[in-house]
Amino acid sequence: MDLSLTELIVVQDVEKLPSEKENVKTAEPSTECRILENLLKESLDSASLLAFKGKSLEGDSAQNLLAAVIAKKILKENNSSAITGGIYYRWAHKIKELFPGERTTSYYIPACTTANGQVLQGRGKLVHQVLNQRRRLQNLGALPKGNGKRTREYSPTCSSVPSPRPLPGIFSCGEDNEENIDDDLQWLENSSDPWCLVEDKWERTLKARTRTLYDAGKESIEGYFEKYPALKKPQGYSLIHKDFNAAHGIYKDNLFINFPLMKIKLQELLKKKKSTDPFLHDLVALTNSSNEENTNIAGFLTIPLLLNTAAVRQKKKRGSSASQSWKPSKVEVREGFIKHVKSSAEISQTIELRITALQKIGLPSQPYVIVVGESFEKIDTFLVVANRSVMYERQSIMHAIDTCYKVTWALNAEYSIDTYPVWYFIQKGIYKMSSEYDKGSTAAESLLTDCNV
């Protein structure tokens, strides 16, 4: 969806929308159900959706049909007035009332503020359908075209923030209790042995180091790895795990707890998917393997296969009249998440090729996983690529994904923009973590619904 077309939508107030757990006060739930139910009964196609009343819809096509019917109603009622975020919000909750298995965020995600303070416009299936239908009606002359001025939907968290996520509570106030923190930091900047001393000083300097990562302009990720040589050691990932566990300890084991069940749900969806893509058939075969490592690899690779891809729009370059747009293919998304190479001789070139390809479209390379082996059935090395010069070898795909995720969060890094829906799915569906600065992903929300999460 081209989010630049949101000049057709405006929110008239900036008050934070109520959460899903709050009651919708505009009408009683039974009334909300009747409004949507009566609308669906107006045509044979939409009436067929009522077979799913009281549960979730089956598949993307049913969700799109529902969104299209509601979008037509929204346009009819607001053909000469602004369509506010509150309108989308109320319709999303009508859907939730009638089809409780659906996620409101599949249909409407309010605007949010990104790491650099940029406001992302509201999105979701309802917004997408309204934009498409209004554009079509304008082209047919049935609706007047806009005056070209862009109106912005304000983010509920509209203050500019310099980081992808808020500073964890344990770091937000108070000073380090330990003495000689500056001496410890200086030692870590110059030494990486003995390891027992590294770990002790690393834990003592936790707050001081973390604050610099969340403070705009003080520390880049590249600079952080250069600053502390212990991070470049093979066991350097364990220091990052310590930082993650200190800030988000209740979530530290969630991948290992929740992925086995999620894998089963993903396998079921994979086997229902119809496609001529030969990789799908290879993935189904890998899923049916008796080797648990193979089925785990298949489970993670299934996520990008089931997600719909969307165009990535970059800011205008200086001297250019148009912003860049890139829609990564499913193969590009998969390889930006887990890249397979057949030999270790290919690793360096693979890393450089990804960095170069992303630089051409103005994007940085963020942490990802490389697996090495003759085929996905015969993987012998699992690597987490933290940056150009730092890689961590892990013992399995589960440990590699876990470390990659924790590197991103502990270092306050962004997800790579091409694989954002994949990592957002893992964050919300497996780690069960949220941040008030999450950008959201309609594709990920839809897949989470399909997985009954």
N, C-alpha and C positions, 0 to 999 in steps of 0.2 A: 504494500500500500504506500502511495506517495504521501507522506505526512505533510508535505508542503501545501497540500490542498486544504488544510484545515482553516483557511481563511473563511470558510463557510460556517464555522462553528465558533461560538464565543461563550464563555462563562461570565455571568454578570456580577457574581460575587466571588470572593476569594476565601470564603470560610471553608474549613476542612470538611470534607464529606463524611458522614457517619460511617462507622465500620460495619462489616457484614453482621457482626454480632449484636448490633443495636437494632431496636425495633424501628421499622419504617412507620412514621407517624401520620403519613398522608392518608392512609386507609387501613382498614382491618385486613389481615391476610386473606380472608375468604373473599373480600371484595376485590383485592388485587388479583386473585386467581380467576374470578369471574370476568374481569376486564379482558385479560389475555385469552382466556378460554373462548369467550364470545367472538373475539377477533379472529381466532384460528378457525372457528366454525364457518366463517364467511366464504371459504373456498374449499374445494375437495382436497386439493394438495395439502393445504395447511391443516385441514381437519385430521389428516392422517397422522400428524404429530401427536395428537391427543392419545394415541395408543401408548405413548410413553409417559402419560400423566402419572405423577407420583414417583417417578424415577428419573434416570438420565436419558438423554437422546442418544441414538446410536449413530456415531460417526459424524464427520465434518459436514457432509451434505445436508443432514437433518438440521444441524446447528445453523448452517448458512441459510437454509430455507426459513427457519424461524426468524433469524435476524433480518432477512429481506422483507418478510411480512410486517414486522414491527417498524422497519425503516420507512416503508410506504406510509404507515399510519403516522409516524413522526413528521414526515414531510407534509402530509395532508393537513395536520394540525398546526404546523409552524411554517407554512410556505412563504410567509412575508415577515417572519420574525426570527430572531436569533435562536439557535438550538443550544440550550445551555447544558452544562455537565449534569445538572440536577435531573434533567429529562432522561438522559441516558441512564443515570443511576437508578431512577425509579423503575424504568422498564427492565433493567437488569435484575432488579429485585422481584419484579412480577414473574420473570422467568424462573428465578430461584424458588418462588412459592409454588409454581405449577409443576416445575421439574426439579425437585430438590437435589437430584444428583448432579445438576449443572453448577458450574462455578461462575459467579457474577463477573469475575475478572476475565473470563473468556469473551464476554460481550462488551464490557466497558472497563478500561483502565484509566483512571484520572491522570491528568498531567502530573509530571514529576520534575524535580530539579536534578540535573546530572552533576557529575563531579566538578565540572568547571562552572557551575551556576547556570548553564543553559537550560531553558524550559523545554521539555518534550511535550508535545501536544497530546491530548486525550486520544486513546485508540482502543481497538477491540472490534469485534464483529459488527456491532451496531454502528459504530462510527464509520467503519469501512463501507457498509451497505448504504448508509445515508449519503456519503460522499459520492459513491458510484451512481446511485439513482438520481441524485440531484444534478450531477454533471450530465447524465444522459438526458434528463428532462430539459436542462438548459440548452443543450445542443439541438434538441427538437423544437425549441422555442416555447415549450410549455411553462417554463419558469424563467424569470428575468435573470440575466447573468449578473454576478457581483461587480462591484465597482473597482475591483482590483486591489483594494486596501486589505491588508491582512490584519485580522484581529486575533489576539492571542488568548488562549485559555490559560488562566493563571494556575500555577501549581499550588496544591494545598500546603506544600512546604516550599514557599517561594523565596526564602532567603538563600543567597548564594553560599554554597558550601564547597570547600576545597578538596574534599575527599569522596571516594565512592560510597563510603558508609560512615556513620557517626563513630566518634571515639568511644570504645568500650568504657562502661561505667567505672571500672576499676582504675582507669587512667585519667579520668576527666577532672579529678580534684585531688588535692593533697600532694605533698612532696615525697620523694623516696625517703624511707626511714633510715636506710643504710648510710653510713658515712663513707667518704672517699669515693663517691660515685664517679667523679671526674677522673680520678686515678684509674678506676676500673675500666672506664670507657677508653682511656688512652692505652691501657694495656691491651684491650681487645683490638684496638686499631693496629697494633704492632706485633701481636703474638697469636699463635694458634696451638700452642703446646705448653704444658701437658693438658690433655683433654679434660681431666677432672677439674682443673683450674679454670679452663674455658667455660665449662658448664656452670661453675659457681659464680663467676663474674657475669656471665650472661643473665643468670637469674636475678642477680643483684641490680643490674642496670635495665631491667625490663621496662619500667615506666619511662625512663629518660629516652631510651631508644625508640619506643613506640610513639611517643609524642612527636618526635621529629618526622615520622612517617605520615602523620595526620596533619602536620602543619605545612600549609602551602609554601612551596619554594625552598623549604629547608633541606629536603632529602629526596633525591630521585631513587628509583629502584636500582638502577645501574650503579649509582653512587654508593648505595647501601652495601651492595655486594663487594664493591671495591674497598669500602671503608673497613669492613670486618672480614679479614682473611679466613677466619674459621668457617665462614659460610661456604667457602670454595672447597673445603675438605669433603671427602666422600660421605662422611657422617654429618655434614653441615645441615642436612634436612632435619636432623633431630633437634637442632636449636630452634628452627622455625616451628616445629611441632610444640616445643615448650611454650613459645609465645602464643600460639593459637590456643593451646590448652588453658593457659592462664587467663585469656580473655573470653574464651567460649567453651569452657570445660564441659558443660553439660551436653554439648553436641559432638564431643571429640570422637566417640565411637559409633555415631549414628550411621555412617556408611556401612559398617560391618553388621550392624543390627538390622537396618532397614532394606539394604539392597537385595538380599535373598528373596524376599517377598516381591519386591518391585521387579526383579528379574523374571519371575513367573508371569506377572501381568504383562510385561513387555513381550515375552515369548508368545503369549496368547494373541496379542495384537499383531505381532509380526506374521504369524501363521495365517491370519485372516487377510493380510494385505495382498492385493493383486497387483502384480507389476511384471514387466518383461525384463527388468533390471537383473542381469546375471548375478550381481552382488547379493541381491535379496535371496536368491536360491542358495548361494554359498553360506549366507548367514543362517538360514534355516538349518542347513546341514551342520553348521558349527553349534547351533543351539541344541541339536539332537545328540551331540557328543556325550560320551560317558565320562569325559574328563571335566572336572569342575572348573578348572582354569579356562578351558575353551568356552564353556557356557557363560562364564563371567565376562570374557572378552566379547562374546556375542551379545550379551545383555547391554553392555555399554555402547557397542557399535549400533545397536538397534535404535538408540535414542535419536541420533541425527537422521537416521533413515525415516523415522516416523514423523519427525517435525517438518512442518512446511517452512520453506525458506522465504525470506523477505529481503527487499532491497535495502542496502545500507547507504544512507545519504550522508556525505561529508560536507563540511562548511566550504564556502567559496574560497578559492585560493586568491591571494593578492594578485590583482591584474586580470582576474578571470571574471566573466560575466555570469557564469553558471556554476552551481555546486555540482560536485561529482556524485554519481550514483553507481553502485555496484551491487549486483545480486549474486551472491555466491551460490554455486551449484551444491547439490547434496554431497558430491565427492569432495569439494573444497571444504565444506563444513566438517565432514567426517575427518579429513586429513588435518584440519586445524585443531581437531580435538584429540584424535589418536592417529598418528602417522605410522604406517608400516613400511619398514625397509628390510631388505633381505640380508644385508651384511653390515657390520660395523663400519666398513669403509665408506658407506653412503651417508653416515650420520652428519658429518661436518657440512657436506654439500647440501643436504636436506635443510639444515638449519639456516644456512646462508640464503638458499633459494626462497624460503618462506619470508625471511627478513626483507629481502629485496622486493619480492612481490607485494608485500604489505606497504613498504615505503613508497612504491609507485602510486599508491592510492591514498597516501598520507596517513597510514595506520601503523601503530607500533606492534611489535610481536610480544605477546603476553605468554605466560606459562602454558605449556601443553605437554602431551605425552608422545614419546616415540617407542614403538615396539620393534624388536629386531628378531628375525627368524625367517626360515625358508617360506613359511606360510603362517596364517593365523593359527593353524593347528599345531605349529611347531615353533612357538615363540620361546626364545631362551634369554632375552634381555628386555627389561622394562625400564625406561628412562624418563625422568621428568626434566624437561628443558625449562629451567628457570629464566635464563637469558642466554645470550650468545656464548658466554664462556663458562657457564655453570650448569652442570647436569648432575642429577642424583639417580643412582641406580637403586631400584627397589625389587623386592622378591616376587611380586605378582602384580597383575593389573589392578587389583583392589588397592594395594598399597601405593601404586603409582598414582591412581586417581585421587586417593586420599591426600597424598603429599602435594599434588598439583593444586588441589582445592585449598589446602591449608597455606601453601605459599602465597596464593592470591589474597586470601583474607588476612594472614598475619602481616604481610607487607603492604596491605591496603592498596592493592593493585586492582585495576579494572579487569573484567573478563575481556578476552579478545572479542572484538565487535562481531566478527563473523560466526563465532561459536557461542555468543551470548545466550541464545535460547537453550542450548544444551546445558550450559553451566547453571542457568537459572532453574531449569528443570531439576537438576541434581541438588541445588541449594534448597529449593522449596519442597521437593518430593521425597528426598532421601535424607539430607541433613536436617530438614525441618527448620531452617533458619530464615529470618527475615531482617531486612534493614529498611528504615524509613526512606532511604534514598534509592530503593530498588526501582529500576526503570520499568519492570514488568515485561512480559512477552505473551502475546495472544497465542502464538503457536505452542509455547510451553504450557500455558494454562489449559489449552484444549487437550493436550496429551495427558496432563495430570487428571483431567476429568475422565478421559478414556480409561485411565488406570485406577479410577475410583479413589483418588487421593484427596 
